[in-house]
Amino acid sequence: MLKAKPFVKWAGGKRQIIDKLLKLVPVEYNTYYEPFVGGGALLFELSPKCAVINDSNKELMNVYKTISTDKGYEETLKILNNYEKKHDEAFYYKIRNIDKDKVKFSKLNDYERAARTIYLNKACFNGLYRVNSKGEFNVPFNKKLKINTYDGQNMTLAYVYFQTNKITMLSTDFEEAVKDAKKGDFIYFDPPYDSENDNTFNSYTEDGFGKEEQRRLAKVYKELSDRGCYVMLSNHNTTLINELYKDYNIHVINAKRNINSKGEKRGNVEEVIITNYEVDIEFED
Ligand SMILES: C[S@@+](CC[C@H](N)C(=O)[O-])C[C@H]1O[C@@H](n2cnc3c(N)ncnc32)[C@H](O)[C@@H]1O
């Protein structure tokens, strides 16, 4: 079966460690939950029949919701074809700056907003999603003169996947998103990264995700584990994460990171994948 791949480039996207994640996924489970879905690398790879996906980023979740309906899918692609023709630096800033006018922005319909989000993702620097304190998208142009905003076959695969399976889409806080998870369900948490020092790029939305949020997430992890769910979580190999999840199985892996506020810090960073169930595996590289 052909599977879709992420249709947006997303900070912390998991395509690079997907093989390692797959080795740690439980053999069988009921509903799949991904409360920090981002680009949805693991979601598409597993393509579960029943899933609950969530991200606090409303514009991102509007893309998922829109392209899963007939009209939304068709209209979004129509607009993107038009944007590709008009694409240049001035056009990028024209589309980017729509959210500076709150009234104009509120008049966009779902597929105009979805097309804008996909277009900005493909035409902005490094596929970053960053907004200022007023909630206005502020990532600069990536200077590419020609862009492909979507891969036709991939978009169709994503649309068909959403149409033919039972996928609930939410845009709320992670804790709310998993409240109905039951024994036998599988939850994969991929939160914004923790860092030993606090200058790593991790403000995906207006809210940010600090140490207190990491602690709150660890409590939710424990509650779900005690409820009999399978729970997997990825993060950096930091002191805090090791302390918070010391009662579970911590698998250390190497991952290449591309997005960092300081260029010189790019490179290999140790990541951990934590499971509340035993998996007999050791990663060597
Ligand atoms: C590391 S990214 C997820 C990457 C994703 N697994 C992928 O493969 O592309 C973390 C995501 O968490 C979202 N987020 C941040 N705070 C959140 C919260 N409190 N509840 C839900 N989602 C949140 C961000 O918008 C971001 O998309």
The ligand as a MOL file (V3000), in Angstrom:
LIG
                    3D

  0  0  0     0  0            999 V3000
M  V30 BEGIN CTAB
M  V30 COUNTS 27 29 0 0 0
M  V30 BEGIN ATOM
M  V30 1 C 8.5460 18.4290 17.7040 0
M  V30 2 S 7.0910 19.1520 16.9600 0 CHG=1
M  V30 3 C 6.3250 17.6970 16.3520 0
M  V30 4 C 6.9980 17.1320 15.1370 0
M  V30 5 C 6.2580 15.9820 14.4800 0
M  V30 6 N 6.3040 14.7670 15.2350 0
M  V30 7 C 6.7590 15.7240 13.0590 0
M  V30 8 O 7.2120 14.6140 12.7420 0
M  V30 9 O 6.7150 16.6750 12.2510 0 CHG=-1
M  V30 10 C 6.1350 19.6930 18.3170 0
M  V30 11 C 4.7300 20.2220 18.0080 0
M  V30 12 O 4.0590 20.4970 19.2440 0
M  V30 13 C 3.1360 21.5720 19.0740 0
M  V30 14 N 2.8140 22.0850 20.4310 0
M  V30 15 C 3.5040 22.9560 21.2150 0
M  V30 16 N 2.8980 23.0950 22.4160 0
M  V30 17 C 1.7980 22.2820 22.4200 0
M  V30 18 C 0.7820 21.9720 23.3900 0
M  V30 19 N 0.7730 22.5060 24.6040 0
M  V30 20 N -0.1870 21.0690 23.0280 0
M  V30 21 C -0.1990 20.5150 21.7950 0
M  V30 22 N 0.7470 20.7760 20.8400 0
M  V30 23 C 1.7360 21.6380 21.1480 0
M  V30 24 C 3.8780 22.5220 18.1450 0
M  V30 25 O 2.9530 23.3310 17.4350 0
M  V30 26 C 4.6680 21.5340 17.2260 0
M  V30 27 O 3.9930 21.3100 16.0120 0
M  V30 END ATOM
M  V30 BEGIN BOND
M  V30 1 1 1 2
M  V30 2 1 2 3
M  V30 3 1 2 10
M  V30 4 1 3 4
M  V30 5 1 4 5
M  V30 6 1 5 6
M  V30 7 1 5 7
M  V30 8 2 7 8
M  V30 9 1 7 9
M  V30 10 1 10 11
M  V30 11 1 11 12
M  V30 12 1 11 26
M  V30 13 1 12 13
M  V30 14 1 13 14
M  V30 15 1 13 24
M  V30 16 1 14 15
M  V30 17 1 14 23
M  V30 18 2 15 16
M  V30 19 1 16 17
M  V30 20 1 17 18
M  V30 21 2 17 23
M  V30 22 1 18 19
M  V30 23 2 18 20
M  V30 24 1 20 21
M  V30 25 2 21 22
M  V30 26 1 22 23
M  V30 27 1 24 25
M  V30 28 1 24 26
M  V30 29 1 26 27
M  V30 END BOND
M  V30 END CTAB
M  END
